């Protein structure tokens, strides 16, 4: 059995050796807002886009903090709902929040964008939710729709910034063709963009990705810097959705999430502590494990068993090593090869359509038939280099 690289072990030991007392917690945007005595919100009617991840560094709910200190008049909730328990893709209904007595308007039901009626009673809309650093995760799409609605309706928009759990230096994976822009790929950024939600909001607003420009302000964090992955922040992880259970889950969502949009019967360990960390299917062979080990530098890959048959399990570097975007492509290529194309040929039309939206293109099946995975990964480099340059003016840290 091939052992992981020495740098992987050294990084893992380094992270595990950090005691709670030796890690200085990052101050989140909500913490900074509190320290500034809610100056941006004083005298205004406030709406808050949030869910269970909207907490300060002490774990206190943002909506309860605002309810006690400013005129909070409405809540707005994304996919998975206010408590983060609804399954992916399941519509969420507006309801009254029992803690505050406020209506929590659903932005994942009849509409994805706040309507004029939803925003009529507010002056400023605040966004405070934890993202995972991947283009297809819908919380940043909700932010984009809120940015758009605030621009159209003359409302202020405030983003309380939070760490990118993958760190701020990763720029990886494929881009997105304009015709495949959707709610699971709202912004024209790489699959792994390496930006915080505040930085993304600034870039989207400046470039007009959502249309007219909004009156936007971002409350910066303190103590976070670009090399920091989540284990390095000293913050407690709050699962943003049922299948992102721990602080390393965003890494695995990037690696296996795309292929999971295609293949029925593929075991991804969903609704378990290993969600997205494993892939299991009858056609997983030892040579697939060997290939992925050779290609996924600084990401440990081992054989495992799943309910669907033999499988692979990934162990990402907690300090951010390896290329998650490339690992996702190599995984997709091997699944296509070992299944003899069945992941595509046996997928329904709706599955294929969703895959194209998440992946960002409908060319990959043809590319896999004519190019090596290495060639496909190499073809992304001009776009990734261009994006690194284009995002530079909007980086806050």
N, C-alpha and C positions, 0 to 999 in steps of 0.2 A: 504494500500500500504506500502510495506517495504521500509524504508528509507535507504540510503547508510550509511556506517559506519562513525563514528565520525572522524577517521583518514583521510578518503577521503575528508570530508568537510574541515578539518584543512589544508590539503595539497592544496586543491583548493583555499582556502582563502589566504594561504601563497603566492601562485604563482600570484593570481590576485592583491595582494597588492604590488607586486614589480613594482614600477614605472620605466619608461624607464631610468631615471637618476640614479636609484639605482642599475641597473643591469650593470655590467661591461662586455662589449662585448668580446667574445673570439676572439683571433687573429688566423685567419685561416692560413693554409699552404701558401696560396698565399700572405697573409699579411707579413708573416715571410720572404718569398722569396724576396718581395719588400724591406723590411728593410735591408736585406742582399745584396742589390744591384744586385740581380739576379746572384750571384756568381756561382751557379751550371751550368748556361746556357751561360755564357760569351764565345764568340768566337765559338759557336756551332750552327749548323742548327737545329732548334727546330720544332717538331711536337707536337700538343696539342689535347688530347682527352677531349672533353668537350661538354657542352650544356648550356642552359640558367641558370642552377644552378651554373655554374662556374663564381662566382663573389667574390670580396673581401668583407671585412666586411662593406665597405662603399657602396656596391652595384655596383661597377665598374666591367665590364666584364673582365674575365681573358684573353680572346683572344685579347681584345683591349689593355690591359696592356702590354702583351708580345709583341704585334705588335709594340708598341712604344719604347720598351726597349731592345729587343733582336732580333735575326734573326729568326722570326717565318715564316716558309715556308709552313706549311700544317696543316689542321684541320681534326679531325676524330670524327664522331658522333655516338651515341648509338641508341637503341630503342627510339622512340618518336622524333628523329631528333634533329637538332641543337637548335631549338626553343622550343622543348618539347611539340609540339601540335599534333603530329601524334598519332593515336589511338594505343592501345596495340596490338602487334602482326602484325601490318601492316608494310611491308617492307619500308625502307627509301632509297631514291635515293641520290647518290652523286651529289653535286651541288656546284656552286661558291657562297661563302659568300659575300653578297653585302657590308658589313662593312669593310672587310679587302681585298677583291679581291682574297682571297685564295680559293683553292678547299677544300671543306669539304667532305672528303671521308666517305661513309657510312659503318659502322660496323654492320648494321642491314639490309643488303640487300643480294647481291650475296654472301657475306662472312661475318662471324662473327669475323674473325681474320685478322689483317692487313696483306696484301700480301707483298711479297718482293718488288713489284713495288710501292706499297703505301709508303713503308718506305725507298726506295732507296735514296731519297734526303735529309734525316735527319740524325743527329748524336744522338739525344736524343729525346725520346718520353715522354711527360709530361701528367699526368692524373689529371684532376681536375673536379670532378662532385660530387654532393651530393647524397649519398646513404640513404636508410631508415632503415637499420639494420636487414633486413629479407633475408634469403637465396635465395628465389625465385625471388627477384627483380633483373632484368638482368644487372644493371649497374656494379655490382661486377663481373658478368660473363664476361662482356666486358673487365674489368680490367684484369681478368685472361688470356683472349685470347691475350691481348696486352703484358702482362708479358711473355707469351709463345713465341710470335712472336719476341720480343726483344731478348730473350735468343737465339733463333734459328738464328737470323740475326745479332747478335753482336752489337745491339744498346743499349744505356743506357736507363733506365726506371726510371722516377722520379714521385713519388706520392705526390701531395700536399694534406696534410691531412685535414679532416673535421670531425665535431662531428657525432657520432652516435645519431640520434634524440631520440632513445629509452633509451639512457644512455649506460654506459659501464659495468654495473653490471649484466644485464639480460643475462642468459644462459638458454633458455627455448625451449620446443617443441621437436619434433621427429628428429632423425638423418636421414641419407639417405643411402639406399643400393647402393653399387657400380654400379649395373646394371641400376640404374635409374639416374645416373649422366647425366646431360644435360645442355643446356643453361639456363634453369630455375631452375637449382640446380647444379651449377658448382663445388662447394667446399664441402668436407665432413664435414660440420659443422652443429650444431643444427639449427633448423628453425629460432630461434632468437639467434644470436651468441655473441652479446654484444661487438663487436670490431669495431674500426674505419677502414676505407678503407686502411689506411697505415699499421695498425696492421695486417689486413688480407693479404695484399700483402707480408709482411715480413714472415708470417706463411706459405703462399702458396709457396713462393720462397724457403724457407729453407727446407720445407718438400717435395719439388719437385712435388707438386700436378699437375703442368702444364708441367712437363717434366724437361728439362734442366734448370739450375738456371741462372737468368738474373743478369746483373750489375744494382742492384736496390738501390735507395736512397729514403728515405721518409723525407719530410720537415714537422717537427712536428708543431702542434699548440702551442699556449701559452694561458694559462688561462683556459683550459678545464680540467676537472677531471671526473673520472668515474661515480659518482652519477648524473652528469648533464644531464637532458633531454633537448630537444630543448627549451622549454619555459624558462629555466634557463640560457641560453647562452647569451641573449641580442642581438642575431642576427635576422635579418629579414628572414622570411621564403620565399623561392622561390619554388613554386610547381615544383617538379621534373618530373611530368607527369600529364596528365589531371585529373586523379582520386586520386591524392594525394594533395588536394587543400590547406590544412592548416597543421600547425605544429603538430596537434594531429592525422592526418590521418594515419601515419605509424602504430600507435597502432591498428587502426581499420582494416587496411590491413592484419595485422597478424591474427586478430580474425576471420574475415569472408572471407578472400581471398581464402582460400583453398576450402571451401564448394562452393564458387561461381564458381570454375572451373568445378563443376559437374552439377549443377542444372539449367536447362533451365527454364525460367519463374520466377526465384528467383530475387526479387527486392533488389538490394544492394545500391540504391540511387546514381548510377553512374552518372557522369557529373553534380553533384550538390555539394553544400558545405558539404553534409552528405555522400559523397561517402565512401562505405565500413562500414559506421557507423550504417547502418540499414540493416535488413533482413526482407523481406516481402514475404509471400506466403499464399495461401488459407488454408494450413494445420497448420499454426502457431496458437497455442492454448495458453490460459492463463497459463496452467500448464507448458508449455515450458518456459515462462517468470519466473515462480516461481522456476523452476529447475535451470535456469541459474543464477538467483539472489543468490540462495543458494550456488552455486559452484564457481562463479566468484568473489572471494574475492577481495575487494577494487576496483572493477569495477562495476559501477552503471548500472543496466539493467532495462529498462522500456518498457511497451507496447507502440506501435505506430501504425499508419495507413500508408500504402503505396499503390501505384498504383496496386500492385499485391494482395492486401488484408491485413489482419492484420499482424503485424510484431513486431520486437523488435528493440530497439535502445540502443546502448552502450555509456557509458561515462567513458573513461579511466582516471586514475589518472594522472594529469599533472606532478607529481613528481616521477612517475615511480612505483607506487604500483601495486599489483596484479601480476598474472602470465598469460601473454598474450598467451603463447603457450598452457597452459592448457585450457584457455577460448576457444581457437580455437577448441580443441578436444571436449570439452563439447558441443560446438555449432554444430559441425559436427555430433556428436552422437545424439543430440536431433533432428536435421533436418532429419537424417536417420530414427529415431524412429517415429516421427510424420508424416512423408511422407510415412510410411510403406515401406521403402526401395526404393521408387520411385526415389530418387535423384541418386541412382546407376542404377536401372533397366531401367530407361528411358533415361539415358545418352548415347550418341553415343560412338562408339569405340574410336574416336579421342578425345572426351571429357575425357573418362576414362583414356586414355593413358596420356593426359596432366595432369590430376589429380595425377596419380601415380608419374609423374616426379616432380610435385610441392610438393606433400606430402612427396615423397622420398621412397615410398614403395608400393607394391601391396598387402600387407597383411591386411590392415586396415578393409576392408569389412568383412573378416573372424573374425578378432578380435572383431569387434562390435557385431557379432553374438554370441560370446562365452565368452566375458569378459565385465565387467562393465567399464565405462569411467574412474573411479578411478583407476582400475587395469592397464589400458593402460597408464595413466599418470605416475603411479608409476614405470612402466616397463622402462621408459626413464631415470630414475635417475642414474643408473650406467654409462651410456654413457655421460650424462650431467656432472657428477662429474669428469669423466676422461677427458672430453674436457676442463673443467675449469683448470685442472692441466696442460694439454698439451699446452694451449694457453699462459700460464704464461710468458714464456721467450720472447714472442713477444709483450707484452703490453708496450706501450710507456708512459702511464699516470697512 
